[in-house]
Amino acid sequence: MAGSNTRWVRTAVDYGAPIAFAVTFFGFGRDMLLATGVLVAASVLALVVGYLVERRIAPLPLIAGIFALVFGGLTLIFDDPSFVKMKLTFQNAAFAAALLGGVALGKNPLKLLLGDSLKMADAAWRTLTIRYGLYFVAVAIANEAVWRTQTDEIWVGFRIAVLPLAIAFSLAQVPFMMKHLQQPEDRDTAPEPPDPGV
């Protein structure tokens, strides 16, 4: 039961802030600045709750929270929604650069994050890392295309659509990870895929 509760908290930490942003935007007059203020507050709250429950802050939620605070803060300071819209681009570009840059340097950055929970050969880690890196590149490019050419309503809709897309992408990696797990006795239990930062 405790593990289940922790998982729900982790999900809330990962997805709560962008959902609160969208609910505020569509529910309170499509006010981008108000929604951004809620995003910043919800990001701080999510990190605090995550720390209180798990006694740690996972790297990806922490990085996503920092991006939300920085770009949300810039939006509020300069009264310019472009900053919060660019947040998803810069965040995913940073993840992609870290992952693909690590592979280019002969490293396995994803293995460093998850190596204790998943036992796979280095070649499998490299493939998984490249897949996630390319996913982040695709999201960054898509975000740039949408926010620069579409209305606020369409962009916020796209921003929320990224959440189930991230979940679907992660679940799509489970068969690959099951195939390459090095401990046969663990194959009856599907590994928990890494969660893309949102």
SELUMBA-621469 format. One record per residue (C-alpha): residue in one letter; x, y negated, z. Coordinates in steps of 0.001 Angstrom, whole numbers, padded with zeros to 6 digits, always signed. Layout:
N
AXYZ/...
This chain:
198
M+000000+000000+000000/A+002800-002412+000851/G+004468-001748-002486/S+001193-002425-004289/N+000758-005707-002437/T+004304-006703-003273/R+003677-005999-006933/W+000603-008213-006913/V+002619-010995-005303/R+005342-010558-007921/T+002722-010818-010673/A+001302-013975-009105/V+004789-015478-008881/D+005473-014679-012527/Y+002154-015787-014020/G+000399-017977-011475/A+001900-021340-012432/P+001204-021234-016202/I-002320-019932-015542/A-002932-022772-013067/F-001614-025192-015710/A-004079-023932-018350/V-007048-023798-015956/T-006389-027380-014895/F-005972-028567-018481/F-009170-027004-019804/G-011176-027490-016607/F-010331-031105-015805/G-010667-033213-018917/R-007713-031887-020908/D-005396-034126-018939/M-001863-032968-019752/L-000245-034991-016975/L-002599-033651-014311/A-002026-030106-015569/T+001721-030673-015478/G+001524-031865-011880/V-000328-028668-011000/L+002300-026644-012889/V+005106-028191-010841/A+003279-027688-007536/A+002266-024112-008423/S+005839-023270-009466/V+007188-024406-006095/L+004439-022538-004242/A+005063-019353-006254/L+008766-019367-005416/V+008099-019988-001729/V+005497-017207-001520/G+007744-014842-003460/Y+010594-015491-001049/L+008435-015093+002049/V+007060-011750+000838/E+010197-010197-000679/R+012879-012125+001236/R+014511-012886-002094/I+013795-014712-005333/A+014270-012639-008472/P+016530-014301-011086/L+014000-014657-013928/P+011195-016247-011846/L+013776-018535-010265/I+015063-019697-013642/A+011520-020127-014984/G+010640-022125-011854/I+013645-024394-012278/F+012715-025065-015908/A+009136-025862-014828/L+010383-028295-012194/V+012858-030016-014509/F+010675-030345-017608/G+007500-030901-015603/G+009276-033587-013620/L+010481-035281-016805/T+006929-035219-018155/L+005604-036965-015063/I+008463-039450-014808/F+008347-040550-018451/D+004597-039992-018963/D+005449-037849-021983/P+003882-034371-022423/S+006519-033488-025010/F+008854-032444-022196/V+006535-029838-020699/K+005837-028506-024190/M+009572-028161-024859/K+010048-026276-021601/L+009077-022944-023146/T+011512-023518-026017/F+014508-024329-023838/Q+013706-021614-021301/N+013447-018854-023902/A+016436-020185-025836/A+018489-020036-022631/F+017414-016440-021964/A+018189-015494-025572/A+021610-017149-025449/A+022477-015370-022196/L+021414-011957-023478/L+022653-012108-027062/G+025773-014024-026066/G+026525-011360-023482/V+026182-008613-026089/A+028461-010542-028468/L+031063-010657-025690/G+030784-006929-025094/K+028731-007276-021915/N+025327-005903-020902/P+023642-008755-018999/L+020333-006904-018748/K+022129-003973-017143/L+023576-006334-014546/L+020031-007373-013616/L+018404-003949-013665/G+021196-001397-013525/D+020284-000232-010027/S+016703+000583-010997/L+017325+002078-014452/K+020069+004503-015373/M+020787+004432-019097/A+023833+004702-021325/D+025542+001449-022295/A+024405+001842-025905/A+020764+001995-024786/W+021239-001052-022571/R+022748-002900-025518/T+019763-002079-027731/L+017287-003100-025042/T+019184-006334-024435/I+019148-007194-028143/R+015412-006506-028310/Y+014723-008864-025423/G+017080-011463-026834/L+015283-011430-030187/Y+011926-011598-028410/F+013031-014756-026610/V+014272-016261-029885/A+010900-015554-031522/V+008962-017181-028666/A+011214-020255-028719/I+010763-020699-032474/A+007007-020127-032295/N+006662-022654-029479/E+008533-025291-031458/A+006309-024708-034481/V+003086-024864-032476/W+003705-027850-030220/R+005111-029992-033016/T+002262-029328-035453/Q-000868-028578-033413/T-003153-030301-030920/D-002702-030107-027158/E-005641-027687-026935/I-004114-025272-029437/W-000699-025470-027798/V-002084-024739-024322/G-003996-021805-025809/F-000763-020575-027359/R+001044-021063-024053/I-001443-018800-022314/A-001339-016259-025149/V+002387-015844-024463/L+001547-014249-021095/P-000221-011109-022404/L+002271-011038-025266/A+005118-010801-022737/I+003359-007966-020936/A+002665-006123-024205/F+006264-006502-025333/S+007575-005156-022020/L+005212-002175-022096/A+006282-001456-025661/Q+009830-000909-024372/V+008790+001838-021930/P+008990+004705-024468/F+012519+003638-025401/M+013575+003514-021753/M+011922+006870-021012/K+013807+008409-023919/H+017173+007135-022694/L+016858+007629-018941/Q+019851+009598-017722/Q+018026+011321-014852/P+015605+013925-016233/E+013858+014297-012892/D+012700+010687-013128/R+011098+011035-016538/D+007704+011910-015128/T+007459+008383-013795/A+007477+005562-016310/P+010166+002990-015510/E+009076-000549-014824/P+010247-002642-017780/P+011952-005977-017243/D+009470-008839-017268/P+010209-011637-019761/G+010326-015040-018156/V+007137-016981-018789/
